[in-house]
Amino acid sequence: MSTDTQKIIDESFQYLMKTYSPQPVVMDHGKGAYAYDTSGKKYLDFAAGIAVASLGHAHPAVLKTINEQAARMITCQASYATKEKLHAAELLVKTSCFDLVYFSNSGTESVEAALKCARKWAYEEKGEECNEIIAFHNSFHGRTYGSASVTEKRHVQPFFGPYLPGVHFATFNDLDSVKALVSDKTAAIIIEPVQGEGGLTPAHPSFLRSLRALCDEHNICLIFDEVQTGFGRLGTLHAYQAFACCPDCQHGEPNPANHQIIEPDIACWAKGMGSGFPVGAMAAKKKFGEAITVGTHGTTYGGNPLACAVAATVIEEMLKDGFMEHVHAVSNILFKGLNDIRRSSNKITDIRGKGLMLGVDTVFDIKKLLGALQSNGLMATQAGKATLRLTPPLILSEGEAKEALAVIEKTLSEMDE
Ligand SMILES: Cc1ncc(COP(=O)(O)O)c(C=O)c1O
């Protein structure tokens, strides 16, 4: 490591709170699926800000929008309508099953908004006592108090307590464990369609279907936290659209002709929605979204013209012909390639995920593996206790996917158990 690099890292941590352990490199700039450090070393960016840089770095359409909109207007008081806010909200509504949108600036804010919306709806619909939330083990929904309260980690971070009361944790993909927690007090169920931080476990479509039926039966609000999975990450614009299923799926004999998409009542969005620009949203079906009324929720920055213009550009890029087909094609290359490496090296113990959100368990210590991959020119992240998480930009080319597989294969072959 150059002395310059070490100096920047040391000095940064002199001023910064220690929310993260330091990386041994200093990032400088990015282009497409690559990121470059200050020494000029090039990395395939399979972290992408943890599923954020959906269109990669320095995407020309995003740059154009930022430049033009920043020159026109960055901010205005949130109560004003703008063409940019209208355009982004309309795109979100027209591409989804939702009727109303609330703009935020981050994932955790979208989750906070969803919890408040669901709780207020339940209070008015079912009474004051109906204020409990069911979340899942291994969940991650953010770091502010509401979202931290429905996040598994609260169990190992007692020092932040007391958390939001009335939160119960069920087992992911286990309907009986959810049923056991449902009562007249249940206002909402919140779930990630693919658990991200928890270790890249996809929900079974039939599980989501059963959750939908359970919520309909008991008049419970179903919230999908699509913060990590949304905006093309699973090969569909919205994550819930990637889980079509039919009654037969439950018995292991899917009948695609009868497949239906399972619609949540509320979705939480952020990350890939701005391809790196901070923007998020909470979207809801009419009867839930209408619970948010003047003065009950809001934000200074949320829905600013610049953020909305960028979000609209990102969505329009993703709606272009062939975009999602490309995500599926590159995803297939990565899943197949990783399975080939698994067979030939026997150093991979499990491969999970969906679309361009892949989790790989190996026989190696995850920190050592991430360090070795970084040295060999691939940046990735950890999920769960020991899972290698791969969340590349969605514009990753087939050639770049093969290049990444070669780096992973080489790195695994160089490492000693
Ligand atoms: C599923 C999920 N929800 C919420 C969040 C919180 O998002 P943010 O870090 O933008 O607040 C994350 C972040 O990783 C996430 O993966």
The ligand as a Gaussian input file, in Angstrom:
#p B3LYP/6-31G(d) Opt

LIG

0 1
 C      -33.625000      -4.554000       2.434000
 C      -33.061000      -3.257000       2.940000
 N      -33.874000      -2.380000       3.534000
 C      -33.415000      -1.199000       3.989000
 C      -32.087000      -0.849000       3.876000
 C      -31.613000       0.453000       4.416000
 O      -31.252000       1.304000       3.365000
 P      -30.353000       2.590000       3.616000
 O      -28.985000       2.114000       3.953000
 O      -30.416000       3.348000       2.311000
 O      -30.981000       3.358000       4.727000
 C      -31.206000      -1.738000       3.259000
 C      -29.775000      -1.417000       3.152000
 O      -28.934000      -2.232000       2.927000
 C      -31.699000      -2.976000       2.779000
 O      -30.904000      -3.870000       2.196000

